[in-house]
Structures are given as structure tokens and as C-alpha cells.
Amino acid sequence: MSAILAVRNLEKTFGSLVAARDITVSVPAEQTVGVIGANGAGKTTFINMITGHLRPSKGSIWFEDKEITGQPSREITRLGISRSFQVAQIFPSLTVFENMCIAAAIARRSGGIFGNIVTPVHSPAATAEAEATIELFQIGRYREIIASALPQGVRKLLDIGMAVVGWPRLLLLDEPTSGISIEEKFDLMKVAMSALKSRKITVLFVEHDMEIVTRFADRVLAFYDGTVIADGTPTQTLSNQQVQELISGVRLKTSVKKPGHA
């Protein structure tokens, strides 16, 4: 598979502080990549540079053979890169359907596969895409529920659905299971990953739960001190001695004995 994302010698400094350094990664289309590391390891800085929320100090970022280094986040979104944040970015006083309609209308205005057109929130096009995405993420029974009243897992699915409604080709998820109960997190990821695979979306997701990483990632990047110290299959990365010593310790040694990821 050809690379949809290529990052070369990426670095980000804040004065004398080096937040990211020497990051070179190539991601094939439709791959699901888990990104792990302790707080402050450089994961979020890496994601922020790809999505245009931070300008790299050095290096380059290529998306579908087009250099996007330092471009504003709005332009990067228009090109086909979307993002879901750790805290769900939804309208709490609106229903699930209304949230999705707004996301669809915004996606159509900003371009993407829909082009630069102005789409009213309740236009037939926006409504149809909202309905399709609600069904794709299996939250149809919550369609008329106010977002603030949703279970946390459903709220996350709504948030991810809103990031997907514009049909991005690359999606970056920041801790999708954060704040989700043990009972909900695996079902949430099954639904989300199934939906993303059905739309052939390449996924990078930051995650601290190693069971989630092992089960749902095709590949895992391990960050420490601003750079990638391991890159391979979940088994390869999570059994890496540096990863075990610097990131996860004994807990991880137990988790890598689990069956392979789905």
C-alpha cells in the first residue's frame, strides 16, 4: 500500500525545550496506528503538527504526496485530515441529529470531497449525510436525545462521527476511550473501528490502555522524550525492552500475552 502520510525528520521546539525530535514515520493508506507514551512524551505535539495546530520547527509532513508542513488547520481539514479530541467537541444543548447536521453542513462549506459550497444545516444533502453517519456509528436510537444527556460512550461515538461526516481520508483520535467505563470501552472501539474501516479511513489513535492498543491497532508507535523509540506490530512494540522499561512496565508485560488484535 502507498503511504497516505509521511513525516520526515520532524522537530518542534519551544525555546530551549524540545517537545519533538527526529520523527520520521510513513503510514500506508487504511492502516490503523496506535500511538503510545507517557504524558509529555510528544504524542500530542506530533498530532498537533500533523493537523496544523502547531507549526514544526524542522522537518516536513506529506499527505497523499502533497507537502502540508505548517499549513493552517482549516486547510489541512479541507484536504482530508480530520481530528477528534480527548474531550468530545459537541453541542451539548442540541440533539444527536442536530449535532450531526451541523457537522455535515460545516464539512460541505469547508470543502473536502463536497467542494467549496455553502450548505444550510438542514439541507437535503446535510440531512442525508447526518442520517447515514448516525446509522454507521449505531447511535440511531439516540437520534433525538440532547447530547448532554448521552452516556459517555455514545457521546464519544457522536464526536467521532462528527469528525467523519465530511469523509476524511485520515483521522486522528486523541484518547478515544478516555473517561469511558471498562464495560463500554471495547464496544465503543468495535463500533468506531468498524465504521472507520468501512469508509477506508486511515487512523492514528493516541491511547494509554494497552489492551485497546493490542486489540485494535495494526501497528504501534511508542513515544518517549519527544521521539519514536519503537515502531512495529502491537506484539513487537509492546514487547520492546525500552518500551517496557520507559513506558509501561510490568503491566504491559502481562498484556502482551493476550491473543492477537482484531
C-alpha positions in Angstrom: 0.0 0.0 0.0 1.2 3.5 -0.7 1.8 6.0 2.1 -1.0 8.4 2.8 1.0 10.2 5.5 4.8 10.7 5.5 6.6 12.6 8.3 10.3 13.3 7.8 12.8 14.5 10.4 10.1 16.3 12.3 11.0 18.6 15.2 9.3 21.0 17.5 11.0 23.3 20.0 9.6 25.9 22.4 12.7 28.0 23.2 15.2 25.6 24.8 12.5 22.9 25.3 12.5 20.1 22.7 9.0 18.7 22.5 9.5 16.5 19.4 12.6 15.5 17.6 13.8 13.2 14.8 10.4 11.8 13.9 10.3 10.0 10.6 7.2 7.9 10.0 5.4 6.6 6.9 1.8 5.4 7.2 0.1 3.3 4.5 -3.4 4.1 3.4 -6.1 2.3 5.5 -3.7 1.3 8.3 -4.8 1.7 12.0 -1.9 3.0 14.1 -1.8 3.2 17.9 0.3 5.9 19.4 1.5 5.3 23.0 3.7 7.0 25.5 3.6 8.7 28.9 2.3 12.2 29.4 4.7 14.7 27.9 6.3 12.1 25.6 5.5 14.1 22.5 2.3 12.3 21.3 0.0 15.3 21.3 2.7 17.5 19.8 3.1 15.0 17.0 -0.7 15.0 16.3 -0.9 18.8 16.6 1.8 19.3 13.9 0.0 16.9 11.5 -3.3 18.7 12.0 -1.9 22.2 11.7 -2.4 23.2 15.3 1.4 23.6 15.7 4.0 24.6 13.1 7.0 22.3 13.1 10.4 23.9 13.8 12.1 21.5 11.4 11.1 18.7 9.0 8.3 18.1 6.7 4.8 16.5 6.6 3.4 15.0 3.4 -0.2 13.9 2.9 -1.0 12.0 -0.3 2.2 13.2 -1.9 1.4 16.8 -1.1 3.5 18.8 1.4 1.3 20.3 4.1 4.0 21.4 6.6 2.9 24.5 8.5 -0.4 24.9 6.7 -3.3 26.1 8.8 -5.6 23.6 10.4 -8.6 24.7 8.3 -6.7 24.0 5.0 -5.5 20.6 6.3 -9.0 19.7 7.2 -10.2 20.7 3.7 -7.5 18.4 2.2 -9.0 15.3 4.0 -7.4 15.1 7.5 -9.8 15.2 10.5 -9.4 15.0 14.2 -11.4 14.0 17.3 -10.2 15.5 20.6 -9.9 13.8 24.1 -12.9 15.9 25.3 -15.8 15.5 22.9 -16.3 18.6 20.8 -20.1 18.6 20.6 -23.0 21.0 21.1 -24.4 19.8 24.5 -27.8 21.5 24.2 -28.6 20.1 20.8 -29.8 16.6 19.8 -27.6 13.9 18.2 -29.3 14.6 14.8 -28.8 18.4 15.1 -25.1 17.9 16.1 -24.5 15.7 13.1 -26.4 18.0 10.7 -24.2 21.0 11.8 -21.1 18.9 11.3 -22.2 17.8 7.8 -23.0 21.4 6.8 -19.6 22.7 8.1 -17.9 19.9 6.2 -19.6 20.9 3.0 -18.8 24.6 3.4 -15.1 23.8 4.1 -14.7 21.6 1.1 -13.4 18.1 1.3 -15.0 15.8 -1.2 -18.1 18.0 -1.3 -16.3 21.1 -2.8 -16.5 24.7 -1.7 -20.2 25.2 -1.5 -22.5 26.7 1.1 -24.9 24.1 2.6 -27.7 25.1 5.0 -27.7 23.0 8.2 -31.0 21.2 7.3 -30.5 21.0 3.5 -31.3 17.6 2.0 -27.6 16.9 1.4 -26.6 17.7 5.0 -29.5 15.8 6.4 -28.9 12.7 4.3 -25.2 12.6 5.3 -26.1 13.1 9.0 -28.6 10.2 8.9 -26.1 7.9 7.2 -23.4 8.7 9.7 -25.7 8.2 12.7 -26.6 4.7 11.4 -22.9 4.0 10.6 -22.0 4.6 14.2 -25.0 2.7 15.5 -26.5 5.6 17.6 -29.8 5.8 15.8 -31.8 5.2 18.9 -30.3 8.3 20.5 -31.2 10.5 17.4 -33.5 12.9 19.3 -31.6 12.8 22.6 -29.9 16.0 23.8 -26.2 15.5 23.7 -25.6 16.4 27.3 -27.8 13.5 28.4 -26.0 10.9 26.4 -23.9 8.1 28.1 -20.2 8.9 27.8 -19.6 6.2 25.3 -22.3 7.4 23.0 -21.1 10.9 23.3 -17.7 9.8 22.1 -19.2 7.9 19.1 -21.1 11.1 18.2 -17.9 13.1 18.4 -16.0 10.7 16.2 -19.0 10.6 13.8 -19.0 14.3 13.5 -15.3 14.2 12.6 -16.0 11.6 9.9 -19.2 13.1 8.4 -17.0 15.0 5.8 -15.5 11.8 4.6 -11.8 12.4 5.6 -9.1 10.0 4.4 -7.0 10.3 7.6 -8.5 10.6 11.1 -6.5 11.3 14.3 -8.1 10.3 17.6 -6.9 11.6 20.9 -7.5 9.0 23.6 -10.9 7.8 22.3 -11.6 5.7 25.4 -10.6 8.3 28.0 -13.3 8.6 30.6 -15.1 5.6 29.3 -16.1 2.7 31.7 -14.5 -0.7 31.3 -17.9 -2.0 30.3 -18.2 0.5 27.4 -14.8 0.9 26.0 -14.4 -2.3 24.0 -17.8 -2.0 22.5 -17.2 1.7 21.6 -14.0 0.8 19.8 -15.5 -2.1 18.0 -18.3 0.2 16.6 -15.9 3.1 15.9 -13.2 1.0 14.1 -15.8 -1.0 12.1 -17.3 2.3 10.9 -13.9 3.8 10.0 -12.8 0.7 8.2 -16.0 0.6 6.2 -15.1 4.1 4.9 -11.5 3.1 4.3 -10.2 5.8 6.7 -6.6 5.7 7.8 -6.5 6.1 11.6 -3.9 7.2 14.1 -5.1 7.0 17.7 -3.4 8.1 20.9 -4.2 5.6 23.7 -3.0 4.7 27.2 -5.0 1.5 27.5 -2.6 -1.3 26.2 -5.5 -3.8 25.9 -7.2 -1.4 23.5 -4.0 -0.8 21.6 -3.3 -4.6 21.3 -6.7 -5.4 20.1 -7.4 -2.6 17.6 -4.1 -1.3 16.2 -2.4 -2.8 13.2 0.8 -1.0 14.2 2.1 0.8 17.3 4.4 3.9 17.6 5.9 4.3 21.0 7.0 7.8 22.0 9.5 8.8 24.7 11.2 12.1 25.3 9.8 13.6 22.1 10.8 10.8 19.6 9.7 7.4 18.5 11.6 4.6 20.3 9.7 1.7 18.8 7.6 1.1 15.7 6.0 -2.3 14.8 3.1 -4.6 15.3 1.5 -4.4 18.7 3.4 -7.5 19.8 6.7 -6.2 18.6 6.3 -2.7 20.1 4.8 -3.7 23.4 7.4 -6.4 24.0 10.3 -4.0 23.2 12.5 -3.7 26.2 12.8 0.1 26.1 9.0 0.4 25.8 8.5 -1.9 28.9 11.1 -0.1 30.9 10.2 3.5 30.0 6.5 3.5 29.2 4.5 0.6 30.6 6.5 -1.7 32.9 5.1 -4.9 34.4 1.5 -4.2 33.4 2.4 -4.2 29.8 4.4 -7.5 30.1 1.1 -9.1 31.2 -0.9 -7.5 28.4 1.3 -8.7 25.5 0.5 -12.3 26.4 -3.1 -11.7 25.4 -4.4 -13.0 22.0 -3.6 -11.0 18.9 -5.5 -7.9 17.9 -8.7 -7.8 15.8 
